[in-house]
Amino acid sequence: MLRLVELALFLAPFVVFAVWRFMALEGGPPVRVVVGAAFVLALLAGALIWLSQEDALPPGVSYEPPRLQDGKVISAHGAPR
């Protein structure tokens, strides 16, 4: 999901420019379109920030990947340094 949001944020300026150029032939885009695009971009940026903070480990904790111990899989977790 995070990669999809990053891709959308990357492609957004190109799509907005293409729409702007297409609509410029007819006198430019209406204010509603510009405000709507700005709102969607702000929403995507907020989602990206929220998702990046949700999965982050707190300071002073290191990531330990999953491992096999005594025939059992120990899931990934954060461990104090």
Secondary structure, 3 states (H helix, E strand, C coil): CHHHHHHHHHHHHHHHHHHHHHHHCCCCCCHHHHHHHHHHHHHHHHHHHHHHHHCCCCCCEEEECCEEECCEEECCEEEEC
